[in-house]
Amino acid sequence: MGNLKLPRMLIATAAFWAVVSILNATGILNGYFMIIINRSLIFVILAVSLNLINGITGQFSLGHMGFAAVGAYVSGSITTLIFKLSPDTLAGNGIFVVAIVIGGLAAGFVGFLIGFPSLRLKGDYLAIMTLGFGEIIRTILNNIDAVGGPRGLLGIPKFSNFTVIVAFAFLTIAILRNLVQSSHGRAMLSIRENELAAELAGVDTTRYKVLGFIIGAFFAGVAGGLLAHLLQIAHPTQYGFYASALVLIMVYAGGMGSLTGSVIAAFTLTFLTEGLRVGIDWLKDTVGLPVGTEWTMVIYAILLILIMLFRTEGLMGMREAKILIIAEETK
Amino acid sequence: MKLFAMVVVLAVLFTGATLVSCGGSTEFKLGGVGPVTGEAATFGVSTKQGIEMAVAEWNAKGGVLGKQIKLYFADDKGDPAEGATVYTKLIQQDKVSAIVGTVMSKVTLAGAPIAQSSKVPMISPTSTNEKVTQVGDFIYRACFIDPFQGTVGAMFAFNDLKAKKAACIFDVGNDYTKGLSEAFKAKWEALGGQLVGYEAHATGTTDFKAQLTKIIQQKPDVLYVSDYYNDVALIAKQARELGYKGPLVGGDGWDSPELVKIGGAAVENGFFTNHYSPADIRPIVQDFVKKFKDKYNAEPDALAALAYDATYIMLNAVKTAGKADGSAIRDALAKTDLGVVSGQVKFDANRNPIKSAVIIEIKGGKQVYKTTVNP
């Protein structure tokens, strides 16, 4: 029953949306929770799409935020510099969604460009090349005056809200889930497991590696656009190596190749950072321990080390939640 | 199931901790933001020290509005996304009445719209991007914006150095140095000085002789160099080699020990504008430097001084307003006229401070306080 594939996920997402919206409206979840949830969802898009490149196709990208930068600047330029939109109008919101998709397409095109030379490289060498790519994007943005240069693209209207971000996150997971469990996805997985064997079995490895980069980059671009319209600023330094590494950590902590894992890790690590912030404040003020905010990063790092020590394969390993397995639903 | 249990435990810990952190109203809640970790950590640490010292002094004198001040300091890591998060946390979770922060313009620009829409007044100690205060009427800053230094440099060269003919050299690919030179030029011509040279150079170049030869042929009395210290040192050396003996003037991009190391004798007879100098002889400055050294065992830099000032300006406005109400504090901020470490502060219509700048001279390889210039 192919037509049952979507509803279960859709219902779960709609329920999540409804519960959070109601809790927000009644004031139980304040703006602080909402911004953490919004950022978590944007990280979900980033981690899931990087998982397609690193976890599913078995390539190694260290420049994922470079794609996000392309999406952020392209969509930000459309809404801010070309149309000068205001978030109050319905038409403005329509153009915003189109701008996000165009930003994603631009990032996808860059993914296509980066995918080609990367075919000649493997493992560490590919990682270094993608790292270089991320820095190139950052340097180029630093030197384009039209989008603010080193001062960043400023005054972006605040279009991103919980509903829009949930919708995009849902679409990303749904599309990637269907892709991974289709014959195309199997082909990508086969490249990860053994490229030579895949080629011998008739898989067009060139095509699928480039496809992995293009699709992964597209969704990263979407996430970048959403983030820019949430923070109302896009700045070259936001998309550097450190940010890319953070997304990579989420993929590894969640489990390479597990979309569920990426979703859980994106939420867990984002909430963990904030939880530690609040927890440290509490230790300092209520318990009276002499700890400062800088300790959050220390504890965060220790927890990451512990996760990797005791669950080397990540929180989920290679498993998926039932809701993300198509075969389970069609039984 | 193990995973589910972990998520539940995390969620419980998180909500538990947030619930506990809600306090009573027996204290005045002040938010502080700075990057104490990340690429700009040294800026953040200085800022935090400045704010904490100011809050401790106010509390020792009885606090504000008859309540003790409780500081909620949050780390923005120098990242706009973190900035937006911590501003929201301070306002919505900790319910602070005012915010002092943050350091880097890009982060302040992500936080300012949140403060503005929640009507929580904020003052950034050191964000120089002019767009920061344009976000709205609740957003102030304690530092002067970049072009102001060009204006002060021109006044100093004209009034104190008694120069009549000036020339500028600047980096065409850098907003900061371009902005300073443009402001210098405008003020210089308004004062009635003669501008005999206005030369740009490319970013990253090390040979400035073509531009300098052209300038020096016009025999200027003063050379305005708005570059950063590494370029300044090279320009100074090459200008001296070409026979220029007059004074050099510049902005706070000069403020580095490297300037003298690279430039040596060539940067002698050089002057630059800065926010504050620990060598300033005014008692308020000397008092601040002494207290800071006692507390932290280090010489306060400009970031610490400006954070200290910003906190004083904000708390003074709260005191004037007489209540912990956002709009009342904002109105009191607009009427600020307060003597602080970095000068006498008033605000213009764009919520930028009108205040004095200090001039520092390079003398015998050291930075020496020269004078204070009022705009």
Interface residues (C-beta under 8 A of the other chain):
Chain A: N30 G31 Y32 M34 I35 I36 R39 N143 G149 P150 R151 G152 L154 G155 K158 L227 L230 L231 Q232 I233 H235 T237 Q238 A243 I264 T268 F271 L272 E274 G275 R277 V278 G279 D281 W282 D285 T286 G292 T293 E294 T296 M297 L315 M316
Chain B: L3 M6 V7 L10 A11 L13 F14 A17 T18 V20 S21 G23 V36 T37 E39 Y72 F73 A74 D75 G78 D79 P80 A81 G83 A84 T85 V86 T88 K89 I91 Q92 Q93 S105 K106 L109 A110 P113 I114 N129 K131 G173 D175
